[in-house]
Amino acid sequence: MLVKVFIYPTNSFILADLVTRSGHEPLVIMNQVREKVTSLSVDSPPLNITPEDPNLGLKYAAIEVPAGVRGRMSLMGPMVEEAEAGIIVEDTPADFGCSGCNRTNELVKYLARINVDREKILEIRYPSNEEQMHDFVYTILEFLETLPTDETKKGGDKK
Protein backbone atom coordinates (compact mmCIF):
# COMPACT_ATOMS: atom_id res chain seq x y z
CA MET A 1 0.00 0.00 0.00
CA LEU A 2 1.19 3.47 -0.74
CA VAL A 3 -0.54 6.15 1.35
CA LYS A 4 -2.72 5.68 4.44
CA VAL A 5 -5.97 7.49 3.62
CA PHE A 6 -8.45 8.40 6.34
CA ILE A 7 -11.98 8.29 5.02
CA TYR A 8 -15.12 9.89 6.37
CA PRO A 9 -17.63 8.39 6.90
CA THR A 10 -15.26 5.94 8.54
CA ASN A 11 -17.34 2.89 7.63
CA SER A 12 -18.00 3.63 3.95
CA PHE A 13 -17.37 0.53 1.86
CA ILE A 14 -17.62 2.67 -1.28
CA LEU A 15 -14.79 4.99 -0.25
CA ALA A 16 -12.71 2.11 1.12
CA ASP A 17 -13.04 0.30 -2.21
CA LEU A 18 -12.05 3.38 -4.25
CA VAL A 19 -8.98 3.92 -2.05
CA THR A 20 -7.96 0.25 -2.24
CA ARG A 21 -8.43 0.11 -6.02
CA SER A 22 -6.14 3.12 -6.28
CA GLY A 23 -3.41 1.19 -4.49
CA HIS A 24 -3.62 3.01 -1.17
CA GLU A 25 -4.61 1.84 2.31
CA PRO A 26 -8.01 2.98 3.58
CA LEU A 27 -8.12 3.69 7.31
CA VAL A 28 -11.60 2.45 8.20
CA ILE A 29 -13.50 1.63 11.36
CA MET A 30 -14.13 -1.94 10.17
CA ASN A 31 -10.42 -2.73 10.55
CA GLN A 32 -10.36 -1.21 14.03
CA VAL A 33 -13.38 -3.25 15.12
CA ARG A 34 -11.92 -6.45 13.61
CA GLU A 35 -8.75 -5.86 15.60
CA LYS A 36 -10.80 -5.48 18.79
CA VAL A 37 -12.97 -8.56 18.37
CA THR A 38 -10.13 -10.86 17.31
CA SER A 39 -7.63 -9.64 19.90
CA LEU A 40 -6.70 -11.96 22.73
CA SER A 41 -6.70 -8.99 25.12
CA VAL A 42 -10.48 -8.71 24.83
CA ASP A 43 -11.93 -11.15 27.31
CA SER A 44 -15.40 -9.77 27.96
CA PRO A 45 -17.62 -10.03 24.88
CA PRO A 46 -20.04 -8.48 24.05
CA LEU A 47 -18.32 -5.39 25.50
CA ASN A 48 -15.16 -5.97 23.44
CA ILE A 49 -13.05 -3.43 25.27
CA THR A 50 -9.78 -3.59 27.10
CA PRO A 51 -9.05 -1.71 30.33
CA GLU A 52 -6.98 0.78 28.28
CA ASP A 53 -9.77 1.71 25.85
CA PRO A 54 -11.66 4.15 28.12
CA ASN A 55 -8.41 5.99 28.84
CA LEU A 56 -7.59 6.18 25.13
CA GLY A 57 -10.99 7.80 24.50
CA LEU A 58 -10.13 10.44 27.10
CA LYS A 59 -7.20 11.51 24.93
CA TYR A 60 -9.71 12.85 22.40
CA ALA A 61 -12.75 13.80 24.47
CA ALA A 62 -13.21 15.14 28.00
CA ILE A 63 -14.72 13.10 30.81
CA GLU A 64 -17.93 15.16 30.58
CA VAL A 65 -18.51 13.98 27.01
CA PRO A 66 -20.93 11.03 26.67
CA ALA A 67 -19.29 7.61 26.95
CA GLY A 68 -20.35 6.70 23.41
CA VAL A 69 -18.34 9.58 21.98
CA ARG A 70 -15.26 8.59 23.98
CA GLY A 71 -15.72 4.97 22.92
CA ARG A 72 -15.97 5.85 19.24
CA MET A 73 -13.00 8.22 19.54
CA SER A 74 -10.88 5.46 21.09
CA LEU A 75 -11.27 3.70 17.71
CA MET A 76 -11.31 6.65 15.31
CA GLY A 77 -8.74 8.93 16.95
CA PRO A 78 -5.77 6.63 16.28
CA MET A 79 -6.86 6.28 12.63
CA VAL A 80 -6.78 10.06 12.19
CA GLU A 81 -3.33 10.26 13.77
CA GLU A 82 -2.05 7.54 11.43
CA ALA A 83 -3.45 9.20 8.29
CA GLU A 84 -1.25 10.70 5.60
CA ALA A 85 -4.22 11.89 3.51
CA GLY A 86 -7.98 12.09 3.85
CA ILE A 87 -11.31 12.10 2.07
CA ILE A 88 -14.24 13.74 3.82
CA VAL A 89 -17.67 13.40 2.25
CA GLU A 90 -20.27 15.86 3.55
CA ASP A 91 -24.07 15.48 3.60
CA THR A 92 -24.02 11.70 3.30
CA PRO A 93 -27.15 9.59 3.71
CA ALA A 94 -27.10 7.05 6.53
CA ASP A 95 -26.70 4.11 4.14
CA PHE A 96 -23.45 5.56 2.75
CA GLY A 97 -21.70 5.07 6.08
CA CYS A 98 -23.23 6.47 9.23
CA SER A 99 -20.95 6.66 12.29
CA GLY A 100 -23.90 6.96 14.64
CA CYS A 101 -23.24 10.19 16.53
CA ASN A 102 -23.04 13.72 15.18
CA ARG A 103 -20.78 14.94 18.03
CA THR A 104 -18.29 12.18 17.24
CA ASN A 105 -18.55 12.94 13.53
CA GLU A 106 -17.76 16.61 14.03
CA LEU A 107 -14.84 15.80 16.33
CA VAL A 108 -13.39 13.26 13.88
CA LYS A 109 -13.57 15.72 10.97
CA TYR A 110 -11.99 18.44 13.12
CA LEU A 111 -9.12 16.15 14.12
CA ALA A 112 -8.57 15.14 10.50
CA ARG A 113 -8.43 18.77 9.41
CA ILE A 114 -5.82 19.69 12.04
CA ASN A 115 -3.71 16.49 11.87
CA VAL A 116 -3.48 15.92 8.10
CA ASP A 117 -1.87 18.35 5.65
CA ARG A 118 -4.82 20.35 4.23
CA GLU A 119 -3.48 19.89 0.69
CA LYS A 120 -3.88 16.14 1.16
CA ILE A 121 -7.52 16.27 2.23
CA LEU A 122 -10.32 16.12 -0.30
CA GLU A 123 -13.60 17.53 1.01
CA ILE A 124 -16.50 16.76 -1.28
CA ARG A 125 -20.29 16.79 -1.12
CA TYR A 126 -22.30 13.63 -1.59
CA PRO A 127 -23.94 13.63 -5.06
CA SER A 128 -27.66 14.17 -5.47
CA ASN A 129 -28.05 12.98 -9.08
CA GLU A 130 -26.40 10.64 -11.58
CA GLU A 131 -24.27 13.31 -13.26
CA GLN A 132 -22.90 14.46 -9.89
CA MET A 133 -22.28 10.81 -8.98
CA HIS A 134 -19.94 10.37 -11.95
CA ASP A 135 -18.12 13.60 -11.06
CA PHE A 136 -17.94 12.45 -7.42
CA VAL A 137 -16.19 9.19 -8.32
CA TYR A 138 -13.85 10.79 -10.86
CA THR A 139 -12.90 13.59 -8.45
CA ILE A 140 -12.00 11.06 -5.77
CA LEU A 141 -9.98 8.95 -8.21
CA GLU A 142 -8.14 12.03 -9.50
CA PHE A 143 -7.35 13.07 -5.93
CA LEU A 144 -5.99 9.60 -5.12
CA GLU A 145 -3.76 9.75 -8.21
CA THR A 146 -2.12 12.91 -6.83
CA LEU A 147 -0.97 11.13 -3.68
CA PRO A 148 2.70 10.13 -3.61
CA THR A 149 3.85 6.69 -4.56
CA ASP A 150 6.53 4.72 -2.72
CA GLU A 151 9.17 6.17 -5.05
CA THR A 152 8.14 9.80 -4.60
CA LYS A 153 7.86 9.32 -0.84
CA LYS A 154 11.52 8.28 -0.78
CA GLY A 155 12.50 11.30 -2.83
CA GLY A 156 13.02 9.27 -5.99
CA ASP A 157 12.17 10.43 -9.48
CA LYS A 158 9.85 8.49 -11.80
CA LYS A 159 11.85 9.25 -14.98
C-alpha positions, 0 to 999 in steps of 0.5 A, spaced: 500 500 500 502 506 498 498 512 502 494 511 508 488 514 507 483 516 512 476 516 510 469 519 512 464 516 513 469 511 517 465 505 515 463 507 507 465 501 503 464 505 497 470 509 499 474 504 502 473 500 495 475 506 491 482 507 495 484 500 495 483 500 487 487 506 487 493 502 491 492 506 497 490 503 504 483 505 507 483 507 514 476 504 516 472 503 522 471 496 520 479 494 521 479 497 528 473 493 530 476 487 527 482 488 531 478 489 537 474 482 536 479 478 534 484 480 539 486 476 545 486 482 550 479 482 549 476 477 554 469 480 555 464 479 549 459 483 548 463 489 550 469 488 546 473 493 550 480 492 554 481 496 560 486 501 556 480 503 551 476 508 556 483 511 557 484 512 550 478 515 549 479 520 554 485 523 549 480 525 544 474 527 548 473 530 556 470 526 561 464 530 561 462 527 554 458 522 553 461 515 553 459 513 546 463 519 543 469 517 547 468 509 545 468 511 538 473 516 539 478 510 542 477 507 535 477 513 530 482 517 533 488 513 532 486 512 525 486 520 524 493 520 527 495 515 522 493 518 516 497 521 511 491 523 507 484 524 507 477 524 504 471 527 507 464 526 504 459 531 507 451 530 507 451 523 506 445 519 507 445 514 513 446 508 508 453 511 505 456 510 512 453 512 518 458 513 524 452 513 529 453 520 533 453 527 530 458 529 536 463 524 534 462 525 527 464 533 528 470 531 532 473 526 527 472 531 521 476 536 526 481 532 528 482 530 520 483 537 518 488 539 524 492 532 523 493 531 516 496 536 511 490 540 508 493 539 501 492 532 502 484 532 504 479 532 499 472 535 502 467 533 497 459 533 497 455 527 496 452 527 489 444 528 489 443 525 481 447 521 476 451 526 473 454 528 480 455 521 482 460 520 476 463 527 477 464 524 485 467 518 483 472 521 478 474 527 483 475 522 488 480 517 483 483 524 480 485 526 488 488 519 489 492 519 483 495 525 486 498 522 492 505 520 492 507 513 490 513 509 494 518 512 489 516 519 490 515 518 498 523 516 498 525 522 494 526 518 488 524 520 481 519 516 476 523 518 470 
